[in-house]
Amino acid sequence: MPPDAELHLPLEGEDAATVLDRVHHALEELWRTAGDVDEIDRIAVETALVEVAGNVVRHGPDGTWHGDGVHLTVRPDAVVAVARQAGPPPMLDLVPTMPSAEAESGRGLAIVAALVDVTCTAEGHGTRWTLTRRRTV
Amino acid sequence: MEIGTDVRGGGVAVLRPQGRLTMVTAGELKAEVDRAVDDGNAVVVVDLEETAFMDSSGLGALVGGLRRARAAGGDLRIARVGGQVLTVLRLTTMDRVLTPFATVEDAVGAA
């Protein structure tokens, strides 16, 4: 079955401000094209993907995105975001615990894991993040 | 990001960040909270009506601002949050610490 909507977002060499801006705009376009994605699912995907995109840029060697970018797909049953970055997968706990209320950082991946099914695996010489949000019926 | 500041007197300042509160802009909000507290406004209300999106860094800036305001004997309160911001607050259970107020006046008047 063909996807409801699909969009590719090249991000090679872009800095954090540009990456996040382009992710937000790409999702706006995706939701317009797909038409019927529930607001809860839209919020979940946008929130999770911005955390992952920020993580890719923050931990990159020079504050820019290295790698292909992001591919977004809306299927009848799920919204899938695939982010590809250069280099091996970072050492991350993808089942993180939420830090204490006083902490000013460390919540990003916990938020991602609470909103989507997330995997981060090696793909060739790069890393593939896959975020899957089962659509609200 | 644009951050409007409205000093109310009595040590209260209302900040109005406009746009997306993310890793790119969180430092700007934290700096504005610090400035408000340094200027003698220990109670800082952050009006989030025009903040369409917040990530974990944005939340971190609010937590940092709360700690700064409390260290000065005051408080940081948030008002008029939208759906995405509320989702992040609830997921992280930070809505227990940063209770969202329906209106700015409710936040200003909270004991």
gemmi code that builds the backbone of each chain (N, CA, C; Angstrom):
import gemmi

chains = {
    "A": [
        ("MET", (0.854, -1.202, 0.000), (0.000, 0.000, 0.000), (0.890, 1.253, 0.000)),
        ("PRO", (0.676, 2.207, -0.911), (1.518, 3.405, -0.948), (1.287, 4.268, 0.299)),
        ("PRO", (2.308, 5.031, 0.692), (2.125, 5.912, 1.858), (1.145, 7.042, 1.556)),
        ("ASP", (0.538, 7.593, 2.619), (-0.362, 8.749, 2.470), (0.421, 9.993, 2.060)),
        ("ALA", (1.649, 10.079, 2.559), (2.496, 11.231, 2.250), (3.930, 10.863, 2.562)),
        ("GLU", (4.849, 11.497, 1.836), (6.264, 11.171, 1.999), (7.068, 12.429, 1.699)),
        ("LEU", (8.160, 12.616, 2.433), (8.933, 13.838, 2.232), (10.378, 13.583, 2.623)),
        ("HIS", (11.320, 14.033, 1.797), (12.736, 13.882, 2.113), (13.351, 15.244, 2.409)),
        ("LEU", (14.167, 15.290, 3.453), (14.726, 16.557, 3.909), (16.249, 16.442, 4.008)),
        ("PRO", (16.994, 16.880, 2.976), (18.461, 16.837, 3.060), (18.947, 17.884, 4.072)),
        ("LEU", (19.894, 17.491, 4.951), (20.329, 18.405, 6.008), (21.852, 18.534, 6.107)),
        ("GLU", (22.572, 17.893, 5.195), (24.040, 17.899, 5.253), (24.577, 19.325, 5.391)),
        ("GLY", (25.416, 19.528, 6.415), (26.107, 20.809, 6.595), (25.308, 21.905, 7.256)),
        ("GLU", (24.039, 21.635, 7.611), (23.204, 22.691, 8.196), (23.449, 22.816, 9.704)),
        ("ASP", (23.353, 24.050, 10.221), (23.545, 24.243, 11.660), (22.231, 23.988, 12.420)),
        ("ALA", (22.303, 24.066, 13.748), (21.155, 23.682, 14.575), (19.913, 24.504, 14.251)),
        ("ALA", (20.078, 25.818, 14.145), (18.917, 26.681, 13.907), (18.243, 26.305, 12.589)),
        ("THR", (19.043, 26.075, 11.551), (18.487, 25.729, 10.245), (17.853, 24.344, 10.273)),
        ("VAL", (18.540, 23.393, 10.911), (18.008, 22.025, 10.980), (16.628, 22.023, 11.650)),
        ("LEU", (16.527, 22.655, 12.815), (15.246, 22.615, 13.533), (14.163, 23.357, 12.756)),
        ("ASP", (14.533, 24.496, 12.169), (13.574, 25.260, 11.369), (13.051, 24.411, 10.206)),
        ("ARG", (13.954, 23.718, 9.531), (13.549, 22.929, 8.369), (12.732, 21.704, 8.774)),
        ("VAL", (13.050, 21.127, 9.932), (12.246, 19.995, 10.427), (10.810, 20.456, 10.712)),
        ("HIS", (10.681, 21.583, 11.398), (9.332, 22.097, 11.693), (8.553, 22.357, 10.398)),
        ("HIS", (9.202, 23.008, 9.436), (8.503, 23.344, 8.190), (8.160, 22.086, 7.385)),
        ("ALA", (9.066, 21.110, 7.381), (8.804, 19.861, 6.651), (7.592, 19.144, 7.247)),
        ("LEU", (7.514, 19.136, 8.575), (6.371, 18.469, 9.200), (5.067, 19.207, 8.899)),
        ("GLU", (5.116, 20.530, 8.890), (3.907, 21.293, 8.523), (3.428, 20.882, 7.129)),
        ("GLU", (4.387, 20.756, 6.212), (4.037, 20.364, 4.839), (3.495, 18.935, 4.816)),
        ("LEU", (4.127, 18.047, 5.591), (3.696, 16.650, 5.636), (2.257, 16.549, 6.152)),
        ("TRP", (1.957, 17.280, 7.223), (0.594, 17.214, 7.801), (-0.428, 17.776, 6.814)),
        ("ARG", (-0.026, 18.819, 6.086), (-0.942, 19.385, 5.073), (-1.231, 18.351, 3.984)),
        ("THR", (-0.193, 17.650, 3.553), (-0.342, 16.674, 2.474), (-1.165, 15.474, 2.928)),
        ("ALA", (-0.847, 14.964, 4.123), (-1.537, 13.763, 4.622), (-2.964, 14.093, 5.047)),
        ("GLY", (-3.141, 15.261, 5.622), (-4.495, 15.743, 5.899), (-5.140, 15.261, 7.170)),
        ("ASP", (-5.039, 13.962, 7.479), (-5.877, 13.434, 8.561), (-5.081, 12.868, 9.743)),
        ("VAL", (-3.851, 13.316, 9.917), (-3.067, 12.826, 11.065), (-3.537, 13.548, 12.325)),
        ("ASP", (-3.891, 12.774, 13.347), (-4.418, 13.319, 14.591), (-3.405, 14.267, 15.244)),
        ("GLU", (-3.910, 15.303, 15.916), (-3.028, 16.287, 16.543), (-2.097, 15.644, 17.580)),
        ("ILE", (-2.597, 14.649, 18.290), (-1.763, 13.966, 19.299), (-0.552, 13.325, 18.621)),
        ("ASP", (-0.766, 12.711, 17.478), (0.334, 12.066, 16.757), (1.277, 13.105, 16.144)),
        ("ARG", (0.715, 14.210, 15.673), (1.556, 15.265, 15.106), (2.481, 15.841, 16.179)),
        ("ILE", (1.913, 16.105, 17.353), (2.720, 16.637, 18.463), (3.804, 15.633, 18.849)),
        ("ALA", (3.437, 14.350, 18.904), (4.395, 13.320, 19.319), (5.578, 13.242, 18.353)),
        ("VAL", (5.287, 13.210, 17.048), (6.356, 13.086, 16.051), (7.233, 14.337, 16.036)),
        ("GLU", (6.608, 15.508, 16.062), (7.387, 16.750, 16.015), (8.295, 16.870, 17.244)),
        ("THR", (7.734, 16.563, 18.411), (8.505, 16.688, 19.649), (9.679, 15.700, 19.654)),
        ("ALA", (9.408, 14.452, 19.271), (10.462, 13.433, 19.278), (11.532, 13.727, 18.232)),
        ("LEU", (11.104, 14.109, 17.034), (12.071, 14.332, 15.950), (12.964, 15.545, 16.233)),
        ("VAL", (12.407, 16.587, 16.812), (13.232, 17.760, 17.151), (14.280, 17.386, 18.203)),
        ("GLU", (13.903, 16.537, 19.160), (14.898, 16.084, 20.148), (16.033, 15.311, 19.466)),
        ("VAL", (15.684, 14.393, 18.576), (16.709, 13.587, 17.905), (17.567, 14.467, 16.994)),
        ("ALA", (16.940, 15.351, 16.234), (17.688, 16.235, 15.332), (18.645, 17.123, 16.133)),
        ("GLY", (18.168, 17.627, 17.238), (19.025, 18.448, 18.096), (20.191, 17.640, 18.632)),
        ("ASN", (19.922, 16.400, 18.974), (20.970, 15.505, 19.481), (22.043, 15.261, 18.421)),
        ("VAL", (21.612, 15.026, 17.185), (22.559, 14.783, 16.086), (23.492, 15.988, 15.907)),
        ("VAL", (22.926, 17.180, 15.902), (23.741, 18.380, 15.671), (24.622, 18.685, 16.889)),
        ("ARG", (24.033, 18.561, 18.082), (24.758, 18.909, 19.315), (26.004, 18.042, 19.478)),
        ("HIS", (25.872, 16.764, 19.128), (26.987, 15.855, 19.345), (27.830, 15.646, 18.087)),
        ("GLY", (27.555, 16.423, 17.054), (28.383, 16.369, 15.854), (29.711, 17.079, 16.105)),
        ("PRO", (30.687, 16.868, 15.195), (32.032, 17.412, 15.436), (32.111, 18.929, 15.350)),
        ("ASP", (31.227, 19.577, 14.603), (31.364, 21.024, 14.412), (30.026, 21.764, 14.498)),
        ("GLY", (29.058, 21.167, 15.165), (27.785, 21.855, 15.348), (26.911, 21.886, 14.108)),
        ("THR", (27.235, 21.051, 13.120), (26.368, 20.956, 11.943), (25.967, 19.494, 11.732)),
        ("TRP", (24.954, 19.301, 10.888), (24.490, 17.948, 10.563), (25.437, 17.306, 9.562)),
        ("HIS", (25.905, 16.108, 9.896), (26.696, 15.327, 8.947), (25.916, 14.068, 8.620)),
        ("GLY", (25.649, 13.878, 7.332), (24.845, 12.738, 6.920), (23.705, 13.210, 6.050)),
        ("ASP", (22.901, 12.259, 5.623), (21.896, 12.530, 4.603), (20.803, 13.491, 5.050)),
        ("GLY", (20.192, 13.204, 6.185), (19.076, 14.042, 6.625), (17.930, 13.210, 7.160)),
        ("VAL", (16.713, 13.662, 6.872), (15.517, 13.042, 7.458), (14.550, 12.637, 6.355)),
        ("HIS", (13.965, 11.468, 6.510), (12.924, 11.015, 5.575), (11.651, 10.752, 6.378)),
        ("LEU", (10.558, 11.358, 5.939), (9.299, 11.267, 6.674), (8.265, 10.518, 5.843)),
        ("THR", (7.549, 9.608, 6.481), (6.519, 8.835, 5.779), (5.267, 8.752, 6.658)),
        ("VAL", (4.127, 9.054, 6.063), (2.852, 8.818, 6.744), (2.208, 7.596, 6.106)),
        ("ARG", (2.039, 6.544, 6.908), (1.339, 5.340, 6.453), (-0.027, 5.301, 7.125)),
        ("PRO", (-0.909, 4.432, 6.644), (-2.231, 4.364, 7.282), (-2.152, 4.023, 8.769)),
        ("ASP", (-1.131, 3.256, 9.165), (-1.056, 2.799, 10.554), (-0.031, 3.556, 11.391)),
        ("ALA", (0.866, 4.299, 10.762), (1.960, 4.900, 11.531), (2.577, 6.081, 10.791)),
        ("VAL", (3.222, 6.947, 11.562), (4.094, 7.976, 10.994), (5.524, 7.562, 11.332)),
        ("VAL", (6.388, 7.550, 10.309), (7.760, 7.084, 10.506), (8.726, 8.195, 10.086)),
        ("ALA", (9.653, 8.501, 10.976), (10.720, 9.453, 10.654), (12.040, 8.715, 10.738)),
        ("VAL", (12.817, 8.756, 9.646), (14.142, 8.133, 9.627), (15.174, 9.253, 9.499)),
        ("ALA", (16.098, 9.308, 10.444), (17.172, 10.311, 10.412), (18.484, 9.593, 10.197)),
        ("ARG", (19.241, 10.052, 9.185), (20.530, 9.418, 8.899), (21.652, 10.413, 9.163)),
        ("GLN", (22.614, 9.985, 9.990), (23.766, 10.818, 10.297), (25.042, 10.033, 9.999)),
        ("ALA", (26.130, 10.759, 9.722), (27.416, 10.120, 9.477), (27.992, 9.594, 10.784)),
        ("GLY", (28.832, 8.583, 10.672), (29.533, 8.075, 11.847), (28.776, 6.992, 12.564)),
        ("PRO", (29.475, 6.314, 13.492), (28.857, 5.192, 14.199), (27.785, 5.667, 15.177)),
        ("PRO", (26.888, 4.771, 15.578), (25.849, 5.154, 16.541), (26.460, 5.653, 17.843)),
        ("PRO", (25.891, 6.718, 18.403), (26.393, 7.213, 19.692), (26.051, 6.226, 20.815)),
        ("MET", (26.837, 6.273, 21.877), (26.554, 5.433, 23.043), (25.411, 6.080, 23.825)),
        ("LEU", (24.224, 5.506, 23.670), (23.049, 6.110, 24.295), (22.206, 5.043, 24.969)),
        ("ASP", (21.527, 5.441, 26.015), (20.542, 4.582, 26.652), (19.183, 4.953, 26.065)),
        ("LEU", (18.632, 4.058, 25.242), (17.338, 4.375, 24.604), (16.152, 3.977, 25.480)),
        ("VAL", (16.432, 3.487, 26.685), (15.356, 3.280, 27.665), (15.738, 4.089, 28.911)),
        ("PRO", (15.815, 5.399, 28.742), (16.346, 6.224, 29.831), (15.288, 6.490, 30.901)),
        ("THR", (15.758, 6.801, 32.090), (14.843, 7.230, 33.143), (14.802, 8.750, 33.155)),
        ("MET", (13.658, 9.275, 33.554), (13.508, 10.732, 33.595), (14.338, 11.270, 34.771)),
        ("PRO", (15.139, 12.315, 34.536), (15.932, 12.860, 35.645), (15.050, 13.562, 36.682)),
        ("SER", (15.655, 13.963, 37.787), (14.897, 14.594, 38.876), (14.364, 15.952, 38.439)),
        ("ALA", (13.423, 16.467, 39.219), (12.763, 17.738, 38.882), (13.746, 18.905, 38.848)),
        ("GLU", (14.858, 18.796, 39.570), (15.818, 19.908, 39.630), (16.741, 19.938, 38.415)),
        ("ALA", (16.799, 18.839, 37.666), (17.750, 18.752, 36.557), (17.375, 19.706, 35.426)),
        ("GLU", (18.409, 20.370, 34.873), (18.162, 21.296, 33.766), (18.398, 20.634, 32.417)),
        ("SER", (18.882, 19.387, 32.410), (19.108, 18.684, 31.148), (18.913, 17.185, 31.368)),
        ("GLY", (18.978, 16.432, 30.262), (18.914, 14.976, 30.379), (17.537, 14.375, 30.145)),
        ("ARG", (16.565, 15.202, 29.724), (15.206, 14.671, 29.511), (14.924, 14.315, 28.054)),
        ("GLY", (15.800, 14.722, 27.136), (15.500, 14.604, 25.715), (15.144, 13.201, 25.263)),
        ("LEU", (16.030, 12.242, 25.524), (15.778, 10.886, 25.033), (14.637, 10.211, 25.789)),
        ("ALA", (14.445, 10.584, 27.037), (13.307, 10.044, 27.793), (11.992, 10.514, 27.172)),
        ("ILE", (11.974, 11.760, 26.703), (10.786, 12.283, 26.020), (10.567, 11.516, 24.707)),
        ("VAL", (11.644, 11.313, 23.960), (11.542, 10.580, 22.687), (10.962, 9.188, 22.923)),
        ("ALA", (11.540, 8.474, 23.894), (11.124, 7.088, 24.151), (9.674, 7.006, 24.627)),
        ("ALA", (9.192, 8.075, 25.266), (7.808, 8.075, 25.745), (6.805, 8.334, 24.621)),
        ("LEU", (7.278, 8.923, 23.528), (6.360, 9.347, 22.463), (6.343, 8.419, 21.250)),
        ("VAL", (7.488, 7.792, 20.963), (7.609, 6.960, 19.751), (8.412, 5.702, 20.068)),
        ("ASP", (8.293, 4.713, 19.183), (9.232, 3.586, 19.224), (10.506, 4.065, 18.540)),
        ("VAL", (11.631, 3.974, 19.232), (12.870, 4.527, 18.682), (13.948, 3.454, 18.621)),
        ("THR", (14.641, 3.417, 17.469), (15.834, 2.579, 17.346), (16.959, 3.437, 16.791)),
        ("CYS", (18.189, 3.078, 17.131), (19.359, 3.804, 16.652), (20.403, 2.744, 16.317)),
        ("THR", (20.620, 2.512, 15.017), (21.449, 1.380, 14.605), (22.479, 1.805, 13.562)),
        ("ALA", (23.530, 0.999, 13.431), (24.533, 1.245, 12.400), (23.944, 0.901, 11.037)),
        ("GLU", (24.291, 1.724, 10.040), (23.844, 1.481, 8.663), (25.004, 1.871, 7.751)),
        ("GLY", (25.715, 0.882, 7.239), (26.930, 1.192, 6.484), (27.920, 1.888, 7.410)),
        ("HIS", (28.431, 3.055, 6.968), (29.370, 3.815, 7.796), (28.636, 4.867, 8.629)),
        ("GLY", (27.323, 4.840, 8.596), (26.558, 5.860, 9.301), (25.634, 5.290, 10.362)),
        ("THR", (24.723, 6.134, 10.795), (23.763, 5.766, 11.838), (22.367, 6.082, 11.356)),
        ("ARG", (21.461, 5.159, 11.630), (20.073, 5.351, 11.239), (19.205, 5.376, 12.495)),
        ("TRP", (18.534, 6.516, 12.693), (17.522, 6.629, 13.744), (16.161, 6.357, 13.104)),
        ("THR", (15.366, 5.503, 13.712), (14.008, 5.292, 13.215), (13.022, 5.584, 14.340)),
        ("LEU", (12.138, 6.537, 14.087), (11.105, 6.905, 15.050), (9.762, 6.490, 14.465)),
        ("THR", (9.032, 5.646, 15.155), (7.744, 5.170, 14.647), (6.648, 5.515, 15.640)),
        ("ARG", (5.677, 6.253, 15.167), (4.525, 6.612, 15.986), (3.291, 5.898, 15.434)),
        ("ARG", (2.770, 4.929, 16.188), (1.513, 4.271, 15.790), (0.404, 5.308, 15.822)),
        ("ARG", (-0.370, 5.375, 14.755), (-1.376, 6.439, 14.681), (-2.565, 6.170, 15.584)),
        ("THR", (-3.052, 7.228, 16.204), (-4.217, 7.169, 17.060), (-5.434, 6.840, 16.208)),
        ("VAL", (-6.196, 5.843, 16.631), (-7.373, 5.430, 15.848), (-8.546, 6.347, 16.183)),
    ],
    "B": [
        ("MET", (14.939, 34.604, 19.356), (13.501, 34.688, 19.570), (13.173, 36.017, 20.234)),
        ("GLU", (12.001, 36.549, 19.931), (11.539, 37.776, 20.575), (11.010, 37.439, 21.966)),
        ("ILE", (11.461, 38.199, 22.975), (10.942, 37.991, 24.333), (10.524, 39.350, 24.885)),
        ("GLY", (9.232, 39.570, 24.968), (8.727, 40.809, 25.534), (8.805, 40.745, 27.056)),
        ("THR", (9.095, 41.891, 27.689), (9.156, 41.939, 29.153), (8.231, 43.025, 29.661)),
        ("ASP", (7.426, 42.689, 30.656), (6.463, 43.622, 31.234), (6.687, 43.613, 32.745)),
        ("VAL", (7.309, 44.701, 33.257), (7.570, 44.786, 34.698), (6.329, 45.337, 35.375)),
        ("ARG", (5.777, 44.564, 36.319), (4.493, 44.910, 36.928), (4.625, 45.736, 38.209)),
        ("GLY", (5.827, 45.883, 38.745), (5.971, 46.493, 40.064), (5.755, 45.448, 41.141)),
        ("GLY", (6.240, 45.752, 42.328), (6.116, 44.785, 43.415), (6.980, 43.567, 43.214)),
        ("GLY", (8.014, 43.705, 42.380), (8.948, 42.590, 42.186), (8.450, 41.513, 41.261)),
        ("VAL", (7.518, 41.875, 40.354), (6.972, 40.883, 39.420), (7.289, 41.301, 37.983)),
        ("ALA", (7.814, 40.376, 37.205), (8.031, 40.611, 35.772), (7.328, 39.522, 34.974)),
        ("VAL", (6.720, 39.924, 33.859), (6.078, 38.962, 32.957), (6.893, 38.911, 31.671)),
        ("LEU", (7.356, 37.720, 31.316), (8.118, 37.526, 30.080), (7.235, 36.825, 29.054)),
        ("ARG", (7.343, 37.265, 27.790), (6.522, 36.683, 26.722), (7.398, 36.215, 25.565)),
        ("PRO", (7.930, 34.992, 25.641), (8.718, 34.472, 24.521), (7.813, 34.124, 23.330)),
        ("GLN", (8.247, 34.527, 22.141), (7.434, 34.296, 20.945), (8.173, 33.369, 19.983)),
        ("GLY", (7.522, 32.285, 19.589), (8.138, 31.365, 18.633), (8.376, 30.014, 19.258)),
        ("ARG", (9.505, 29.408, 18.919), (9.827, 28.062, 19.413), (10.929, 28.139, 20.460)),
        ("LEU", (10.678, 27.484, 21.582), (11.644, 27.464, 22.672), (12.408, 26.147, 22.592)),
        ("THR", (13.582, 26.192, 21.963), (14.355, 24.972, 21.674), (15.803, 25.154, 22.098)),
        ("MET", (16.640, 24.183, 21.774), (18.070, 24.275, 22.088), (18.705, 25.513, 21.472)),
        ("VAL", (18.085, 26.038, 20.420), (18.627, 27.224, 19.755), (18.305, 28.493, 20.543)),
        ("THR", (17.162, 28.522, 21.199), (16.686, 29.762, 21.821), (16.602, 29.698, 23.352)),
        ("ALA", (16.806, 28.512, 23.934), (16.606, 28.363, 25.386), (17.508, 29.305, 26.191)),
        ("GLY", (18.747, 29.491, 25.716), (19.683, 30.363, 26.422), (19.193, 31.799, 26.501)),
        ("GLU", (18.465, 32.232, 25.460), (17.938, 33.602, 25.459), (16.899, 33.785, 26.554)),
        ("LEU", (16.034, 32.784, 26.718), (15.012, 32.884, 27.772), (15.663, 32.861, 29.148)),
        ("LYS", (16.619, 31.957, 29.328), (17.283, 31.869, 30.636), (17.969, 33.203, 30.967)),
        ("ALA", (18.592, 33.827, 29.965), (19.264, 35.115, 30.186), (18.254, 36.197, 30.573)),
        ("GLU", (17.071, 36.162, 29.955), (16.038, 37.157, 30.283), (15.503, 36.951, 31.700)),
        ("VAL", (15.351, 35.685, 32.106), (14.912, 35.405, 33.484), (15.966, 35.919, 34.460)),
        ("ASP", (17.238, 35.612, 34.177), (18.323, 36.071, 35.054), (18.319, 37.593, 35.156)),
        ("ARG", (18.116, 38.263, 34.020), (18.119, 39.728, 34.008), (16.965, 40.271, 34.847)),
        ("ALA", (15.789, 39.652, 34.698), (14.618, 40.105, 35.463), (14.866, 39.954, 36.965)),
        ("VAL", (15.444, 38.830, 37.357), (15.717, 38.594, 38.785), (16.794, 39.564, 39.276)),
        ("ASP", (17.836, 39.757, 38.473), (18.903, 40.704, 38.847), (18.360, 42.114, 39.013)),
        ("ASP", (17.316, 42.456, 38.260), (16.705, 43.788, 38.346), (15.739, 43.905, 39.517)),
        ("GLY", (15.657, 42.860, 40.331), (14.822, 42.936, 41.537), (13.443, 42.320, 41.395)),
        ("ASN", (13.216, 41.605, 40.297), (11.916, 40.946, 40.097), (12.057, 39.456, 40.384)),
        ("ALA", (11.838, 39.110, 41.646), (12.061, 37.715, 42.044), (10.923, 36.806, 41.601)),
        ("VAL", (9.754, 37.389, 41.320), (8.654, 36.589, 40.777), (8.591, 36.827, 39.266)),
        ("VAL", (8.834, 35.777, 38.521), (8.846, 35.860, 37.060), (7.727, 34.982, 36.520)),
        ("VAL", (6.828, 35.591, 35.765), (5.769, 34.830, 35.100), (6.135, 34.721, 33.628)),
        ("VAL", (6.179, 33.496, 33.115), (6.475, 33.294, 31.695), (5.161, 32.980, 30.995)),
        ("ASP", (4.726, 33.934, 30.188), (3.482, 33.794, 29.423), (3.804, 33.055, 28.122)),
        ("LEU", (3.325, 31.816, 28.015), (3.702, 30.959, 26.880), (2.640, 30.917, 25.773)),
        ("GLU", (1.727, 31.894, 25.800), (0.666, 31.850, 24.782), (1.216, 31.847, 23.353)),
        ("GLU", (2.306, 32.585, 23.147), (2.865, 32.671, 21.792), (4.097, 31.782, 21.609)),
        ("THR", (4.260, 30.814, 22.524), (5.323, 29.823, 22.380), (4.687, 28.546, 21.831)),
        ("ALA", (4.873, 28.331, 20.540), (4.159, 27.248, 19.860), (4.771, 25.885, 20.129)),
        ("PHE", (6.047, 25.872, 20.556), (6.759, 24.594, 20.664), (7.847, 24.714, 21.711)),
        ("MET", (8.025, 23.641, 22.499), (9.108, 23.625, 23.496), (9.763, 22.242, 23.493)),
        ("ASP", (11.106, 22.211, 23.464), (11.802, 20.929, 23.577), (12.422, 20.792, 24.972)),
        ("SER", (13.220, 19.750, 25.180), (13.773, 19.512, 26.515), (14.734, 20.628, 26.938)),
        ("SER", (15.395, 21.264, 25.979), (16.273, 22.383, 26.323), (15.455, 23.583, 26.790)),
        ("GLY", (14.316, 23.805, 26.140), (13.421, 24.878, 26.573), (12.907, 24.629, 27.978)),
        ("LEU", (12.536, 23.376, 28.237), (12.095, 23.011, 29.588), (13.234, 23.219, 30.578)),
        ("GLY", (14.459, 22.866, 30.160), (15.620, 23.073, 31.025), (15.811, 24.541, 31.379)),
        ("ALA", (15.525, 25.437, 30.425), (15.648, 26.871, 30.695), (14.618, 27.316, 31.734)),
        ("LEU", (13.412, 26.754, 31.662), (12.391, 27.087, 32.667), (12.804, 26.569, 34.045)),
        ("VAL", (13.354, 25.349, 34.084), (13.803, 24.776, 35.363), (14.946, 25.623, 35.942)),
        ("GLY", (15.884, 26.014, 35.075), (16.990, 26.862, 35.518), (16.486, 28.206, 36.021)),
        ("GLY", (15.509, 28.761, 35.324), (14.918, 30.031, 35.743), (14.185, 29.903, 37.069)),
        ("LEU", (13.510, 28.782, 37.246), (12.805, 28.529, 38.516), (13.807, 28.476, 39.668)),
        ("ARG", (14.909, 27.785, 39.451), (15.926, 27.687, 40.507), (16.510, 29.066, 40.822)),
        ("ARG", (16.749, 29.845, 39.774), (17.316, 31.193, 39.951), (16.344, 32.082, 40.735)),
        ("ALA", (15.062, 32.032, 40.366), (14.063, 32.869, 41.042), (13.883, 32.442, 42.504)),
        ("ARG", (13.864, 31.141, 42.739), (13.689, 30.662, 44.112), (14.901, 31.000, 44.981)),
        ("ALA", (16.084, 30.974, 44.370), (17.299, 31.338, 45.123), (17.246, 32.796, 45.569)),
        ("ALA", (16.475, 33.611, 44.817), (16.329, 35.025, 45.164), (15.100, 35.246, 46.047)),
        ("GLY", (14.500, 34.167, 46.516), (13.332, 34.276, 47.395), (12.027, 34.421, 46.648)),
        ("GLY", (12.044, 34.187, 45.353), (10.835, 34.364, 44.552), (10.347, 33.066, 43.941)),
        ("ASP", (9.847, 33.164, 42.725), (9.256, 32.002, 42.075), (9.231, 32.251, 40.567)),
        ("LEU", (9.132, 31.182, 39.787), (8.868, 31.294, 38.354), (7.595, 30.510, 38.073)),
        ("ARG", (6.658, 31.180, 37.421), (5.370, 30.541, 37.113), (5.103, 30.652, 35.617)),
        ("ILE", (4.386, 29.655, 35.099), (4.082, 29.674, 33.671), (2.571, 29.803, 33.472)),
        ("ALA", (2.201, 30.432, 32.363), (0.779, 30.654, 32.086), (0.485, 30.443, 30.602)),
        ("ARG", (-0.757, 30.098, 30.324), (-1.304, 30.033, 28.964), (-0.496, 29.099, 28.050)),
        ("VAL", (-0.280, 27.876, 28.509), (0.491, 26.925, 27.704), (-0.402, 26.272, 26.654)),
        ("GLY", (0.177, 25.969, 25.510), (-0.542, 25.288, 24.431), (-0.391, 23.778, 24.537)),
        ("GLY", (-0.974, 23.073, 23.576), (-1.041, 21.616, 23.626), (0.314, 20.924, 23.608)),
        ("GLN", (1.224, 21.396, 22.772), (2.529, 20.716, 22.690), (3.334, 20.944, 23.958)),
        ("VAL", (3.309, 22.167, 24.463), (4.061, 22.470, 25.688), (3.498, 21.651, 26.857)),
        ("LEU", (2.180, 21.550, 26.925), (1.546, 20.775, 28.000), (1.929, 19.294, 27.896)),
        ("THR", (2.013, 18.785, 26.667), (2.432, 17.391, 26.471), (3.817, 17.153, 27.068)),
        ("VAL", (4.754, 18.047, 26.792), (6.118, 17.903, 27.313), (6.127, 18.003, 28.842)),
        ("LEU", (5.350, 18.943, 29.377), (5.299, 19.095, 30.842), (4.752, 17.836, 31.503)),
        ("ARG", (3.707, 17.261, 30.928), (3.084, 16.079, 31.533), (3.960, 14.838, 31.392)),
        ("LEU", (4.555, 14.656, 30.207), (5.420, 13.489, 29.982), (6.571, 13.439, 30.967)),
        ("THR", (7.084, 14.614, 31.287), (8.247, 14.699, 32.169), (7.818, 14.856, 33.628)),
        ("THR", (6.527, 14.898, 33.876), (5.897, 15.165, 35.188), (6.339, 16.509, 35.769)),
        ("MET", (6.869, 17.386, 34.903), (7.292, 18.696, 35.390), (6.104, 19.643, 35.595)),
        ("ASP", (4.900, 19.205, 35.190), (3.714, 20.026, 35.472), (3.443, 20.092, 36.970)),
        ("ARG", (4.041, 19.154, 37.748), (3.879, 19.207, 39.205), (4.728, 20.321, 39.815)),
        ("VAL", (5.815, 20.665, 39.121), (6.738, 21.684, 39.628), (6.451, 23.031, 38.969)),
        ("LEU", (6.173, 22.972, 37.674), (5.837, 24.171, 36.904), (4.346, 24.076, 36.563)),
        ("THR", (3.515, 24.423, 37.531), (2.068, 24.301, 37.339), (1.589, 25.329, 36.327)),
        ("PRO", (0.944, 24.878, 35.258), (0.475, 25.868, 34.272), (-0.768, 26.624, 34.773)),
        ("PHE", (-0.711, 27.941, 34.742), (-1.869, 28.766, 35.110), (-2.639, 29.146, 33.846)),
        ("ALA", (-3.966, 29.261, 34.008), (-4.814, 29.556, 32.845), (-4.585, 30.958, 32.318)),
        ("THR", (-4.322, 31.893, 33.230), (-4.124, 33.291, 32.817), (-2.869, 33.855, 33.485)),
        ("VAL", (-2.339, 34.925, 32.896), (-1.179, 35.602, 33.485), (-1.553, 36.159, 34.853)),
        ("GLU", (-2.759, 36.696, 34.968), (-3.163, 37.287, 36.249), (-3.250, 36.226, 37.336)),
        ("ASP", (-3.729, 35.038, 37.000), (-3.743, 33.934, 37.973), (-2.325, 33.626, 38.441)),
        ("ALA", (-1.392, 33.615, 37.499), (-0.001, 33.306, 37.845), (0.607, 34.407, 38.707)),
        ("VAL", (0.325, 35.662, 38.345), (0.858, 36.793, 39.120), (0.310, 36.743, 40.552)),
        ("GLY", (-0.966, 36.411, 40.677), (-1.627, 36.453, 41.983), (-1.449, 35.204, 42.827)),
        ("ALA", (-0.831, 34.153, 42.287), (-0.696, 32.893, 43.037), (0.218, 33.096, 44.240)),
        ("ALA", (-0.183, 32.526, 45.357), (0.620, 32.693, 46.586), (1.864, 31.834, 46.501)),
    ],
}
model = gemmi.Model(1)
for chain_id, residues in chains.items():
    chain = gemmi.Chain(chain_id)
    for i, (resn, *xyz) in enumerate(residues, 1):
        res = gemmi.Residue()
        res.name, res.seqid = resn, gemmi.SeqId(i, " ")
        for name, pos in zip(("N", "CA", "C"), xyz):
            atom = gemmi.Atom()
            atom.name, atom.element = name, gemmi.Element(name[0])
            atom.pos, atom.b_iso = gemmi.Position(*pos), 0.0
            res.add_atom(atom)
        chain.add_residue(res)
    model.add_chain(chain)
structure = gemmi.Structure()
structure.add_model(model)
structure.setup_entities()
